[in-house]
Amino acid sequence: MGVVGRLLHDGKPLASVSVSMNTEDRSSEVFMRGFDVATDAEGRFKLPNIPPNNRFVLYTKMKEM
């Protein structure tokens, strides 16, 4: 499984922006992080090989936007 998306600002693609994802549950037994990619020239990104049956939070740094 994977997560795909497109990052836009005012309808325009954001290129070369870091997109990261962590598990929503921060307890040490299940916490996963390190799912990091950068958007392409069209603002698209793909996070491959995401473990199923978990809830994740997708984020980027505001200074990159």
Backbone as a chain_set.jsonl record, in Angstrom:
{"seq": "MGVVGRLLHDGKPLASVSVSMNTEDRSSEVFMRGFDVATDAEGRFKLPNIPPNNRFVLYTKMKEM", "coords": {"N": [[0.828, -1.175, 0.0], [0.319, 2.309, -0.478], [0.644, 5.909, -0.236], [-0.529, 8.537, -2.114], [-0.41, 11.858, -3.447], [-1.014, 15.388, -3.983], [0.465, 18.5, -3.62], [-0.668, 21.701, -3.227], [-0.783, 25.292, -3.471], [-2.808, 27.992, -3.326], [-3.923, 26.969, -5.653], [-1.74, 26.362, -7.235], [0.984, 24.176, -8.051], [3.312, 22.959, -5.601], [6.651, 22.631, -5.706], [9.437, 20.519, -4.81], [9.019, 20.295, -2.03], [9.194, 19.026, 1.228], [7.454, 16.195, 2.351], [6.079, 14.493, 5.015], [5.276, 11.644, 7.104], [3.841, 10.257, 9.976], [2.839, 7.807, 12.455], [-0.346, 8.232, 13.959], [-0.804, 7.428, 16.58], [1.254, 7.804, 19.274], [2.42, 6.093, 21.087], [5.05, 4.034, 22.33], [4.99, 1.365, 21.504], [3.82, 1.209, 19.003], [4.546, 3.403, 17.453], [5.536, 4.861, 14.431], [7.793, 6.364, 12.211], [9.536, 8.353, 9.754], [8.72, 8.239, 7.167], [9.318, 9.851, 4.494], [9.321, 12.124, 1.789], [9.88, 14.12, -1.206], [8.097, 16.617, -3.027], [7.382, 16.552, -6.566], [7.991, 18.439, -9.634], [5.388, 19.074, -10.296], [4.122, 19.132, -7.903], [3.42, 16.668, -6.94], [3.477, 13.681, -4.919], [4.612, 10.526, -3.552], [4.298, 8.094, -1.149], [5.51, 5.125, -0.655], [4.842, 1.656, 0.318], [3.419, 1.644, 2.851], [2.519, 0.578, 6.038], [-0.451, -1.313, 6.634], [-3.575, -0.859, 8.485], [-3.154, 1.164, 10.399], [-3.34, 4.493, 11.714], [-2.38, 7.513, 10.268], [-0.555, 10.642, 10.303], [-0.148, 13.227, 8.104], [2.228, 15.609, 7.066], [3.907, 18.79, 6.493], [6.595, 21.192, 6.499], [5.935, 24.494, 7.342], [7.64, 26.583, 6.544], [8.672, 25.706, 4.163], [6.658, 26.004, 2.398]], "CA": [[0.0, 0.0, 0.0], [1.036, 3.573, -0.491], [-0.127, 7.141, -0.185], [-0.164, 9.469, -3.18], [-1.118, 13.115, -3.318], [-0.484, 16.56, -4.677], [0.508, 19.641, -2.725], [-0.954, 22.94, -3.953], [-1.009, 26.517, -2.704], [-3.566, 28.889, -4.215], [-4.154, 26.275, -6.913], [-0.487, 26.138, -7.969], [1.774, 23.1, -7.446], [4.503, 23.288, -4.82], [7.739, 21.703, -6.049], [10.575, 20.322, -3.891], [8.604, 20.465, -0.636], [9.239, 17.768, 1.975], [6.201, 15.693, 2.909], [6.406, 13.427, 5.962], [4.135, 10.974, 7.698], [4.065, 9.478, 11.2], [1.613, 7.236, 12.991], [-1.091, 9.11, 14.85], [-0.569, 6.916, 17.927], [2.655, 8.058, 19.628], [2.93, 5.172, 22.097], [6.287, 3.414, 21.859], [4.767, 0.043, 20.919], [3.343, 1.271, 17.622], [4.948, 4.633, 16.769], [6.369, 4.729, 13.23], [8.091, 7.614, 11.522], [10.563, 8.171, 8.731], [8.123, 8.192, 5.836], [9.628, 11.187, 4.002], [9.56, 12.285, 0.348], [9.76, 15.5, -1.689], [7.186, 16.751, -4.162], [8.018, 16.768, -7.862], [7.737, 19.75, -10.233], [3.942, 19.287, -10.333], [3.603, 19.06, -6.544], [2.983, 15.302, -6.629], [4.344, 12.863, -4.071], [4.187, 9.147, -3.305], [4.913, 7.411, -0.012], [5.22, 3.7, -0.893], [5.045, 0.643, 1.367], [2.893, 2.088, 4.143], [1.861, -0.545, 6.71], [-1.908, -1.162, 6.793], [-4.204, -0.946, 9.815], [-2.673, 2.217, 11.287], [-3.753, 5.852, 11.347], [-1.192, 8.332, 10.08], [-0.651, 12.087, 10.175], [0.664, 13.709, 6.989], [2.561, 17.0, 7.349], [5.047, 19.438, 5.869], [7.04, 22.363, 7.268], [5.362, 25.724, 6.79], [8.653, 27.42, 5.908], [8.903, 25.195, 2.811], [5.519, 26.34, 1.575]], "C": [[0.875, 1.243, 0.0], [0.075, 4.744, -0.401], [0.375, 8.039, -1.304], [-0.974, 10.746, -3.0], [-0.448, 14.209, -4.109], [-0.607, 17.746, -3.733], [0.375, 20.921, -3.546], [-1.066, 24.105, -2.972], [-1.627, 27.523, -3.659], [-3.736, 28.288, -5.606], [-2.908, 25.988, -7.737], [0.337, 25.064, -7.272], [2.99, 23.633, -6.694], [5.566, 22.222, -5.076], [8.798, 21.671, -4.953], [10.239, 20.613, -2.431], [8.634, 19.093, 0.034], [7.86, 17.445, 2.529], [6.579, 14.504, 3.793], [5.136, 12.845, 6.55], [4.595, 10.158, 8.897], [2.753, 8.838, 11.607], [0.972, 8.233, 13.954], [-0.861, 8.721, 16.31], [0.926, 7.041, 18.243], [3.204, 7.106, 20.692], [4.093, 4.364, 21.513], [6.086, 2.05, 21.196], [4.433, 0.107, 19.426], [3.838, 2.476, 16.832], [5.879, 4.335, 15.601], [6.578, 6.103, 12.633], [9.143, 7.324, 10.454], [9.996, 7.959, 7.343], [8.257, 9.609, 5.272], [9.896, 11.162, 2.504], [9.512, 13.778, 0.021], [8.795, 15.512, -2.871], [7.981, 16.958, -5.448], [7.647, 18.151, -8.396], [6.251, 20.095, -10.287], [3.293, 19.199, -8.948], [3.158, 17.677, -6.117], [4.005, 14.585, -5.734], [3.747, 11.469, -3.929], [5.002, 8.6, -2.151], [4.577, 5.93, -0.162], [5.373, 2.857, 0.378], [4.619, 1.112, 2.752], [2.152, 0.918, 4.792], [0.36, -0.302, 6.883], [-2.315, -1.176, 8.268], [-3.615, 0.012, 10.844], [-3.24, 3.547, 10.807], [-2.505, 6.714, 11.319], [-1.538, 9.815, 10.01], [0.343, 12.502, 9.092], [0.957, 15.18, 7.238], [3.739, 17.472, 6.508], [5.425, 20.621, 6.741], [6.531, 23.617, 6.583], [6.4, 26.573, 6.064], [8.972, 26.956, 4.485], [7.783, 25.555, 1.869], [5.577, 27.798, 1.226]], "O": [[2.028, 1.212, 0.43], [-1.142, 4.583, -0.48], [1.578, 8.272, -1.424], [-2.084, 10.72, -2.469], [0.543, 13.991, -4.806], [-1.654, 17.966, -3.124], [1.182, 21.195, -4.435], [-1.398, 23.922, -1.801], [-1.034, 27.865, -4.682], [-3.699, 29.0, -6.61], [-3.008, 25.427, -8.828], [0.394, 25.03, -6.043], [3.609, 24.619, -7.094], [5.397, 21.06, -4.707], [9.027, 22.663, -4.261], [11.077, 21.119, -1.685], [8.154, 18.111, -0.533], [7.186, 18.302, 3.1], [7.314, 13.615, 3.364], [4.069, 13.456, 6.507], [5.607, 9.46, 8.84], [1.684, 9.261, 11.169], [1.657, 8.971, 14.662], [-0.737, 9.589, 17.174], [1.76, 6.451, 17.557], [4.331, 7.286, 21.153], [4.098, 4.053, 20.322], [6.928, 1.623, 20.406], [4.727, -0.825, 18.678], [3.57, 2.562, 15.634], [6.885, 3.644, 15.758], [5.65, 6.908, 12.558], [9.577, 6.184, 10.283], [10.716, 7.542, 6.436], [7.416, 10.468, 5.536], [10.61, 10.291, 2.007], [9.15, 14.597, 0.866], [8.695, 14.538, -3.617], [9.101, 17.469, -5.427], [7.049, 18.95, -7.675], [5.888, 21.27, -10.321], [2.067, 19.193, -8.831], [2.576, 17.52, -5.044], [5.207, 14.845, -5.787], [2.555, 11.254, -4.15], [6.232, 8.636, -2.166], [3.466, 5.519, 0.171], [5.954, 3.296, 1.37], [5.377, 0.989, 3.714], [1.262, 0.329, 4.179], [-0.05, 0.802, 7.242], [-1.514, -1.462, 9.158], [-3.583, -0.3, 12.035], [-3.579, 3.702, 9.634], [-1.675, 6.656, 12.226], [-2.668, 10.19, 9.696], [1.526, 12.169, 9.16], [0.05, 15.936, 7.583], [4.462, 16.68, 5.903], [4.663, 21.012, 7.624], [6.685, 23.775, 5.372], [6.075, 27.219, 5.068], [9.488, 27.737, 3.685], [7.935, 25.428, 0.654], [4.698, 28.301, 0.526]]}, "num_chains": 1, "name": "protein.A"}
